[in-house]
Amino acid sequence: MADHYETLGVTREATPEEIKKAYRRLARELHPDVNPSEEASERFKSVTHAYDVLSDPEQRQRYDMGGDQAGGMGGFGDIFETFFGGGGGFGGAQRGPRPRSERGDDAMIRVDVSLDEVVFGTQRDVTVNTAVLCGTCQGTCCQPGTHPVTCDVCQGQGQVQRQVRSLFGNVVTMHPCGSCQGYGTIIEHPCVECGGKGRVRERRTIPVDIPSGIDTGTRLQMRGGGEVGPGGGPNGDLFIEFRVMHHDTFSRDGDDLLCTMQLAMTDAILGTDATLRSLDGDVVVEIPAGTQSGDLLTVRGRGIQALRSTNRGDLRIAVQVATPTKLSNREKDLVRQLAGLRKDDPPHLGEFQQGFFGKIRDRFFRQG
């Protein structure tokens, strides 16, 4: 078997660029469209196979360590692809050069929001680090003032023919052109800003409308906000995943806001109106006389505005009546007089109130 380096006419220390130049020179000389002789066709196959091996770093390394790993199987593989739906590296269906422009990848960032911001929604500037269109070449991949040139090996087709001798006779297959990598054109002067990619990475700040009613795990899709594609291709999408931070006073149950309220014993007995500071301003709460610890007070329409709706949930308040621990002698005397007047029953075991303990434990003492 001929040495691949000898076939291309280069040394074993040849650089990838030297190997590519040698292949292009021989391909122009031996391509079937230029030289239809059988000898040239055989040499063209050998030159192309040698280039396929030596232009791939992994294959070249394996070849240098022990021989042509692809040898002996290439012909059968080409025949199998030809008869069973293969297509010589383009997935079997594509014909002609492949475009340099491709759609960019989607991107995702995570944004922390406060419970205050969730009530009505807000707008926030967020910073993303994605690929953006190269400002120097505007996605052409070429240095300004230059353009891609037609590949003189495949004549702009992006593919080359290979003729394989098999049990079925001579079989012609199509393969990506090794000179232009299947693009049909060659960029001789790539843009120095992006390295011929048509895009660069950049941190940018974008405004994001955060809707009301979102919860941890809610995702917002911004079409076209993701990575710009290679060769200035269309942008992918940007996905923003939200996490609602813990609040020291309020938690939530769906669109309802939950909190607890400390209530003086006298206010619980006599009743009163209390002004409380909610997430969207002051709210007046009417506390009826005789309010007990564990009672739930509801203020309609002072919760969270539902996602994609104008309806709001409620503010629900769990009452905790505070028993005073330090009383003056005068205060103790007054309490004793009240106790004597009321003649309440002595302490005793009452009915277990599952609802009370369940609401306090499961709804009002969990973290949001």
C-alpha positions as CSV (number, residue, x, y, z in Angstrom):
1,M,0.0,0.0,0.0
2,A,1.4,3.4,-1.0
3,D,2.5,5.8,1.7
4,H,0.0,8.6,2.0
5,Y,2.7,11.2,2.4
6,E,4.4,10.0,-0.8
7,T,1.0,10.0,-2.6
8,L,0.6,13.7,-1.8
9,G,4.2,14.5,-2.2
10,V,4.8,15.9,1.2
11,T,7.0,15.0,4.2
12,R,5.8,13.5,7.4
13,E,6.4,16.8,9.1
14,A,4.1,18.7,6.7
15,T,1.6,21.1,8.2
16,P,-2.1,20.8,7.6
17,E,-1.9,23.8,5.3
18,E,0.9,22.2,3.3
19,I,-1.2,19.0,3.0
20,K,-4.2,20.9,1.8
21,K,-2.2,22.8,-0.8
22,A,-0.7,19.6,-2.1
23,Y,-4.1,17.9,-2.4
24,R,-5.6,20.9,-4.2
25,R,-2.7,21.0,-6.7
26,L,-3.0,17.2,-7.4
27,A,-6.8,17.3,-7.5
28,R,-6.8,20.0,-10.2
29,E,-4.5,17.8,-12.2
30,L,-6.2,14.5,-11.7
31,H,-9.9,15.3,-11.3
32,P,-12.0,13.2,-13.8
33,D,-13.6,16.4,-15.2
34,V,-10.1,17.5,-16.2
35,N,-8.3,14.2,-16.9
36,P,-10.7,11.4,-17.9
37,S,-7.9,8.7,-18.2
38,E,-8.2,5.6,-16.1
39,E,-4.7,6.1,-14.7
40,A,-5.6,9.6,-13.5
41,S,-8.9,8.3,-12.0
42,E,-7.0,5.8,-10.0
43,R,-4.4,8.3,-8.8
44,F,-7.2,10.8,-8.0
45,K,-8.8,8.1,-5.7
46,S,-5.5,7.5,-4.0
47,V,-4.8,11.2,-3.6
48,T,-8.3,11.8,-2.1
49,H,-8.0,8.9,0.3
50,A,-4.6,10.1,1.4
51,Y,-5.9,13.5,2.0
52,D,-9.0,12.2,3.9
53,V,-6.7,10.4,6.3
54,L,-4.0,13.1,6.7
55,S,-6.3,16.1,7.0
56,D,-8.1,14.5,10.0
57,P,-5.8,14.9,13.1
58,E,-7.1,11.7,14.8
59,Q,-6.8,9.6,11.6
60,R,-3.4,11.0,10.9
61,Q,-2.2,10.1,14.4
62,R,-3.5,6.6,14.0
63,Y,-1.9,6.3,10.6
64,D,1.5,7.5,11.9
65,M,1.3,5.0,14.7
66,G,0.4,1.9,12.8
67,G,-0.9,2.3,9.3
68,D,-4.0,3.4,7.4
69,Q,-6.9,2.6,9.8
70,A,-9.4,3.3,7.0
71,G,-7.7,1.2,4.4
72,G,-9.5,-1.9,3.2
73,M,-12.9,-0.8,4.4
74,G,-13.4,2.3,2.4
75,G,-14.6,0.6,-0.8
76,F,-17.0,-1.6,1.0
77,G,-18.4,1.3,3.0
78,D,-18.9,3.3,-0.1
79,I,-20.7,0.4,-1.8
80,F,-22.9,-0.2,1.3
81,E,-23.8,3.5,1.5
82,T,-24.6,3.6,-2.3
83,F,-26.9,0.6,-2.2
84,F,-28.5,1.1,1.2
85,G,-29.2,4.8,1.4
86,G,-25.8,6.4,2.3
87,G,-24.6,9.5,0.6
88,G,-20.9,10.0,1.2
89,G,-21.1,12.2,4.3
90,F,-24.1,14.5,3.6
91,G,-26.7,12.2,5.2
92,G,-27.8,10.7,1.9
93,A,-30.2,13.4,0.8
94,Q,-28.2,16.6,0.3
95,R,-26.8,17.4,-3.1
96,G,-24.7,20.4,-4.0
97,P,-22.7,22.7,-1.6
98,R,-23.8,23.1,2.0
99,P,-24.5,26.6,3.2
100,R,-22.1,28.3,5.6
101,S,-25.0,30.0,7.3
102,E,-26.7,27.9,10.0
103,R,-29.2,28.5,12.8
104,G,-27.6,29.4,16.1
105,D,-28.1,27.4,19.3
106,D,-30.7,28.2,21.9
107,A,-29.4,29.8,25.2
108,M,-30.8,29.8,28.7
109,I,-30.2,31.9,31.8
110,R,-31.6,31.9,35.3
111,V,-32.9,35.0,36.9
112,D,-33.8,35.5,40.6
113,V,-36.8,37.7,41.3
114,S,-38.3,38.9,44.5
115,L,-41.9,38.2,45.6
116,D,-42.6,41.9,45.4
117,E,-41.8,41.8,41.6
118,V,-44.1,38.8,41.2
119,V,-47.2,40.6,42.4
120,F,-47.7,42.8,39.3
121,G,-44.7,41.9,37.1
122,T,-41.9,44.2,36.2
123,Q,-39.2,44.9,33.7
124,R,-35.6,43.9,34.4
125,D,-32.3,44.4,32.5
126,V,-30.4,41.1,32.3
127,T,-26.9,40.3,31.0
128,V,-26.3,37.4,28.7
129,N,-23.1,36.1,27.2
130,T,-23.8,34.7,23.7
131,A,-22.5,34.7,20.1
132,V,-23.4,37.8,18.2
133,L,-23.0,38.9,14.6
134,C,-19.4,39.9,13.8
135,G,-19.4,43.6,13.5
136,T,-16.4,43.6,11.1
137,C,-17.5,41.1,8.4
138,Q,-21.3,41.2,9.2
139,G,-21.4,37.4,9.0
140,T,-19.7,37.0,5.6
141,C,-16.7,35.4,7.4
142,C,-14.4,37.3,5.0
143,Q,-12.1,40.2,5.6
144,P,-13.8,43.4,4.4
145,G,-13.3,43.9,0.7
146,T,-12.8,40.2,-0.1
147,H,-15.2,37.5,-1.0
148,P,-15.2,33.6,-1.1
149,V,-13.8,32.1,-4.3
150,T,-15.2,29.1,-6.1
151,C,-13.4,25.9,-5.2
152,D,-11.3,24.8,-8.1
153,V,-11.4,21.2,-7.1
154,C,-15.2,20.6,-7.1
155,Q,-16.0,23.6,-9.2
156,G,-18.3,24.9,-6.6
157,Q,-20.4,21.7,-6.3
158,G,-19.2,20.9,-2.8
159,Q,-18.8,17.3,-3.7
160,V,-16.5,15.1,-5.7
161,Q,-17.0,11.8,-7.4
162,R,-15.2,8.6,-6.4
163,Q,-15.2,5.5,-8.5
164,V,-14.9,2.2,-6.5
165,R,-14.2,-1.2,-8.1
166,S,-16.5,-3.8,-6.5
167,L,-18.2,-7.1,-7.1
168,F,-21.0,-5.1,-8.8
169,G,-18.6,-3.4,-11.2
170,N,-17.4,0.2,-11.0
171,V,-19.6,2.2,-8.6
172,V,-19.5,6.0,-8.5
173,T,-20.2,7.7,-5.2
174,M,-20.4,11.3,-4.2
175,H,-18.4,12.6,-1.2
176,P,-17.8,16.0,0.4
177,C,-15.0,17.9,-1.3
178,G,-12.0,17.8,1.0
179,S,-10.6,21.0,-0.3
180,C,-13.6,23.3,0.6
181,Q,-15.2,21.0,3.2
182,G,-18.3,20.8,1.1
183,Y,-19.0,24.5,1.0
184,G,-18.2,24.9,-2.7
185,T,-16.2,28.0,-2.0
186,I,-13.0,28.8,-0.2
187,I,-12.4,31.8,2.0
188,E,-8.9,32.9,1.2
189,H,-8.9,35.9,3.5
190,P,-10.9,35.1,6.6
191,C,-12.1,37.9,8.9
192,V,-9.4,38.5,11.6
193,E,-12.1,39.6,14.1
194,C,-14.1,36.4,14.2
195,G,-11.5,34.0,12.6
196,G,-13.8,33.3,9.7
197,K,-16.8,32.2,11.8
198,G,-19.0,35.2,11.1
199,R,-19.8,35.6,14.8
200,V,-18.1,36.6,18.1
201,R,-19.0,36.2,21.8
202,E,-20.2,39.3,23.6
203,R,-21.8,40.2,26.9
204,R,-24.9,42.2,26.2
205,T,-27.8,43.6,28.3
206,I,-31.3,43.1,27.2
207,P,-34.6,44.3,28.8
208,V,-36.9,41.4,29.9
209,D,-40.6,41.8,30.8
210,I,-41.2,39.7,33.8
211,P,-44.9,38.8,33.9
212,S,-46.9,38.8,37.1
213,G,-47.8,35.5,38.7
214,I,-44.6,33.6,37.8
215,D,-43.3,30.9,40.1
216,T,-40.0,29.2,40.6
217,G,-39.3,27.1,37.4
218,T,-41.4,29.3,35.1
219,R,-39.6,29.7,31.7
220,L,-40.0,32.6,29.4
221,Q,-39.0,32.1,25.7
222,M,-37.6,35.1,23.7
223,R,-37.6,34.1,20.1
224,G,-34.4,35.2,18.3
225,G,-32.7,36.1,21.6
226,G,-30.2,33.2,21.6
227,E,-26.9,32.5,19.7
228,V,-26.4,33.9,16.3
229,G,-25.6,31.1,13.9
230,P,-22.3,30.3,12.1
231,G,-21.8,32.4,9.0
232,G,-24.3,35.0,10.3
233,G,-27.1,32.5,10.4
234,P,-30.4,33.2,12.2
235,N,-30.5,33.4,16.0
236,G,-31.6,30.7,18.2
237,D,-34.0,31.4,21.1
238,L,-33.3,32.6,24.6
239,F,-35.0,30.9,27.5
240,I,-35.2,32.6,30.9
241,E,-35.9,30.5,33.9
242,F,-37.1,32.3,37.0
243,R,-36.5,31.6,40.7
244,V,-38.7,33.4,43.2
245,M,-36.7,34.3,46.3
246,H,-37.8,33.7,49.9
247,H,-39.5,36.6,51.6
248,D,-39.2,37.1,55.4
249,T,-42.9,38.1,55.9
250,F,-45.0,36.7,53.0
251,S,-45.2,33.3,51.3
252,R,-47.6,32.2,48.6
253,D,-50.2,29.6,47.9
254,G,-50.9,29.8,44.2
255,D,-51.9,33.4,43.7
256,D,-52.7,34.0,47.3
257,L,-50.3,35.8,49.7
258,L,-49.9,34.3,53.2
259,C,-48.7,35.9,56.4
260,T,-49.2,35.8,60.1
261,M,-50.2,38.7,62.4
262,Q,-49.4,39.2,66.1
263,L,-52.5,40.5,67.9
264,A,-52.7,41.9,71.4
265,M,-55.0,40.1,73.7
266,T,-57.1,43.2,74.3
267,D,-57.5,43.8,70.6
268,A,-58.5,40.2,70.1
269,I,-61.2,40.6,72.8
270,L,-62.6,43.9,71.8
271,G,-61.9,43.9,68.1
272,T,-60.2,46.7,66.1
273,D,-59.0,47.8,62.7
274,A,-55.3,47.3,61.9
275,T,-53.3,48.9,59.1
276,L,-50.7,46.5,57.7
277,R,-47.9,47.0,55.2
278,S,-48.5,44.7,52.3
279,L,-46.3,44.1,49.2
280,D,-48.2,46.8,47.3
281,G,-48.9,49.3,50.0
282,D,-51.0,49.6,53.1
283,V,-54.1,47.5,53.7
284,V,-56.7,48.0,56.4
285,V,-57.8,44.7,58.1
286,E,-60.9,44.5,60.2
287,I,-60.4,42.4,63.2
288,P,-63.7,41.2,64.8
289,A,-64.2,41.1,68.5
290,G,-63.4,37.7,70.0
291,T,-60.8,36.7,67.4
292,Q,-58.9,33.6,68.4
293,S,-55.4,32.4,67.7
294,G,-55.4,30.5,64.4
295,D,-58.3,32.4,62.9
296,L,-57.8,33.2,59.2
297,L,-58.6,36.7,58.0
298,T,-59.0,37.3,54.3
299,V,-58.5,40.5,52.3
300,R,-60.0,40.0,48.9
301,G,-58.0,41.0,45.8
302,R,-54.7,41.9,47.6
303,G,-52.7,38.9,46.5
304,I,-50.7,38.2,43.3
305,Q,-52.0,39.1,39.9
306,A,-52.4,35.8,38.1
307,L,-50.2,34.8,35.1
308,R,-51.6,36.1,31.9
309,S,-54.7,37.5,33.7
310,T,-55.9,40.7,35.4
311,N,-57.4,38.7,38.3
312,R,-55.7,38.9,41.7
313,G,-55.5,36.4,44.5
314,D,-56.3,37.2,48.1
315,L,-54.2,38.2,51.2
316,R,-54.8,35.6,53.9
317,I,-53.7,36.3,57.4
318,A,-53.3,33.8,60.3
319,V,-53.8,35.4,63.7
320,Q,-51.6,34.8,66.6
321,V,-53.0,36.3,69.8
322,A,-50.1,37.3,72.1
323,T,-50.6,36.6,75.8
324,P,-48.8,39.3,77.9
325,T,-46.0,38.0,80.1
326,K,-45.1,41.1,82.2
327,L,-48.0,42.8,84.0
328,S,-48.0,45.4,86.6
329,N,-49.8,44.8,89.9
330,R,-52.6,47.1,88.7
331,E,-52.9,45.1,85.5
332,K,-53.0,41.8,87.4
333,D,-55.7,43.1,89.6
334,L,-57.8,44.1,86.6
335,V,-57.4,40.7,85.0
336,R,-58.4,39.0,88.3
337,Q,-61.5,41.2,88.4
338,L,-62.3,40.2,84.8
339,A,-61.9,36.6,85.6
340,G,-64.1,36.9,88.6
341,L,-66.8,38.5,86.5
342,R,-66.7,36.0,83.7
343,K,-66.6,32.8,85.9
344,D,-65.0,30.8,83.0
345,D,-64.7,27.1,83.2
346,P,-61.4,25.8,84.5
347,P,-58.7,24.5,82.0
348,H,-59.8,21.2,80.4
349,L,-59.1,19.1,77.3
350,G,-61.2,20.1,74.3
351,E,-61.8,18.7,70.8
352,F,-58.7,18.3,68.7
353,Q,-58.8,20.9,66.0
354,Q,-57.1,19.3,63.0
355,G,-58.0,22.2,60.7
356,F,-56.3,24.8,62.9
357,F,-53.0,22.9,63.3
358,G,-53.0,21.8,59.6
359,K,-53.4,25.4,58.3
360,I,-50.8,26.8,60.6
361,R,-48.3,24.1,59.9
362,D,-48.8,23.5,56.2
363,R,-49.6,27.0,54.9
364,F,-48.3,29.7,57.3
365,F,-45.0,28.4,58.7
366,R,-43.5,27.0,55.6
367,Q,-41.0,29.1,53.6
368,G,-42.1,30.5,50.3
